[in-house]
Amino acid sequence: MRSKSAPWVLMAPFLLLFLFTMVLPIIIAIVQSFLTVQRTGLVGEDGAVSRFAGLENYLAALTNQNFTDSILRMLAFGVVQVTVMIVASTILALLLESASARWPGLFRAAYFLPYGIPGVIATILWSFLYVPGLSPIVDALGWVGIDVDFLGPNMVLWSIANIVTWTYTGYNMLIIIAQLKAIPADLYEAAKIDGAGPLRVVTSIQLPLIRPALMLTIIFSIIGTLQLFAEPQVLSSMSSGINSEYTPNLSAYAYAFQYNDLGMASAEAVIIALAAFILSAAALGISNRLGRKS
Amino acid sequence: MRPLVPRRTALAGGAAALAAGLAACAPTGAGKVNAEAVIPPSDGPVTLTYWAWLKDLQKVADKFNASQDRITVNATWIPGGNAGGYAKILSAVAAGGGPDIAQVELRSVPEFALAGALTDLSRYGFADDEKDFDPGAFAQIKVGDSLWAVPQDTGPGAMFFNKDVFEGELGLTPPKTWDEFRTVAEEVTKAGKTLMTLDPGDGSVLPFWAMQKGSVWFEPQDDTWVLNMADDPTMEMADFWDGIFADKLVSTGYGAFSTPWYAAAGKGDVLSYVGGSWGDALIETVPGGKGKWAVADMPRWDDGYASGGLGGSSAAVLSTSEHPAEALEFLRWMCTDPDGIDAMIENSGIGWSPAADYIGKSREKASDFFSGQKYNVDVIEPMAKGQNLDWTWAPLMQRIIDRLGDGMLDVVGGGSTFTKMLPQAQDDIAEIMRKIGLKVEIAK
């Protein structure tokens, strides 16, 4: 009988924290997304009432062009950046795990290193390579007649993509390597006996067997893309291409912490969460269908 | 065999927690405090809490604490306003708690009043203190007849410039008018340098320029806000900057005091900064700048005022404070007493003094960094005296500044001009203000 209550007692510290820092804030955010505050008087001195707003906040969020633009921007960003990053991570992982790799430990650590640098610091570092007049890259390109403005309105999104790719490729590579290491050695032996070359091993053994890891990294990356925040926030003071609602999260942040409009911020946060959920589910669905076909 | 907590109790508990959560997110009785009876001064000793992002504020409070034995002030550092400080203050007030006093930027004061977070100090006799304050500072905490905070520092505009390069190398003199500013900018650009840089997304320079030109963008009339963001003075100012931007006479690559700015200013490639007087402390950190920089008046128009105001903060008494009278007593000391001003300058590095006739002891001396100039007395003080006292900040100022900043990005990107953008921004801003229930009219 005692043993029945023991797990609950032991889990209580976690459960309480989980309830009060995860579940409750989510519920409050959802409730708040349906509320709006109306004020009267010059500066609200005649009172304020909080009232049920139905879907008003959601409609306002979805008709806020800055917000919808930011979602479309992140979709374009994700299609390019996530693809490039996952392909790069996979290639690096396969190379480091191939029999002919030299010093795999050293390179693994080197590729992983950028992940240890906080996003804000990484962005400041990269900004020195982007800002015209300071950047040796811009100077060097100028000498050969190429004029680029990495922080211009059309380029800055891809400059951010570059920073994100630089930061996370090594991290995703590690996840894939972990899965590669879990492939039983006898599979490789059998392939060798059957006369499979290194390429054949990659396409017929390694790639199919690391699919779960690839899925995981892709879903993490989709969610990460929707939550992009620090990089555009830091670059905004140097780029004419970044407005105050450049990414969905920046928009929700502005409404919550700068405009004190919690209803709108909550509605945007819920929309971001739903979008991440739908996109992740779609990625899983595609993967399952492909898995069944092969 | 039975579960530790019967299911029904668990559900009830969950519902109670949910109800508590809901109660927390209802707005506090905004304005209620300012309609109830004033809270009389306390008989016994009082302890006040004070949240601000000024550094070493406790050292300032300690001076006050030592000067009398009734009131004790405890200062707590919080992150800067938009970096999370405001969210922290507003959440605390919404939950019915929070400190007695909090730092609020001057332009955000009406926004805090709107959120029901401030005590109207006119009800505690603060109007009698007006004579002790710099009029330019006092005007900024006033909305109609209400006094929403105690001004703590201001940022009268001036022009900081690299005299060594500007006068020595290029043989130019600091521009007295905006027309001269344009001519000088052309010369500097021809010499392959940059006169000034602007953060392309920072809209706060627009009200700064407009108030100097003599416009009053937000005018409270009875219970209505009248917007004048596209009046004649503003349009003249907008037209001038359209010309400057079209000819690329200032750089919009990065804002002042950003990392690339320091690198360029250190090399002598960016020559000036036209902005708040608090810029002096930041310019003093330009590498190798000592003795080379100087300060001049803000370039001005034929009409309008000598200067505008950029930045500055207030110390506001929150609506949840149980000791507004004592809080005001402390703030009176801190913001007008020479001891308080000197302590704030020495420890916290505040901007321009909010007091009527005291600029701070250390500021009366000549500055080694700024070419031996007594710039505070000779330049900043007249700039502080030449402010547009009719200017009033509106609620939702942060949103308004962001809207202007986004408009400015369009101008920088070549998709618009200030003369086109400002009337559009005015329409949007009127709509945003109306949406939360304020009465707004656009001046014809």
Interface residues (C-beta under 8 A of the other chain):
Chain A: M1 K4 S5 W8 V9 L19 L24 I27 I28 V31 Q32 L35 V37 Q38 R39 T40 G41 L42 V43 G44 E45 D46 G47 A48 V49 S50 N66 I124 S127 F128 V131 P132 G133 L134 L151 P153 S236 S237 M238 S239 S240 G241 I242 N243 S244 E245 A254 A256 F257 Q258 Y259 N260 D261 L262
Chain B: M1 P3 L4 A17 L18 G21 L22 A24 C25 A26 P27 G29 A30 G31 K32 N34 A35 N82 G84 Y86 A87 L90 P110 E111 A113 L114 A115 G116 D120 V143 G144 S146 W148 D199 P200 G201 D202 P220 D223 T224 W225 T252 G253 Y254 G255 S258 T259 P260 A263 A264 D269 P395 L396 Q398 R399 D402 G405 D406 L409 V412 G413 I436 G437 L438
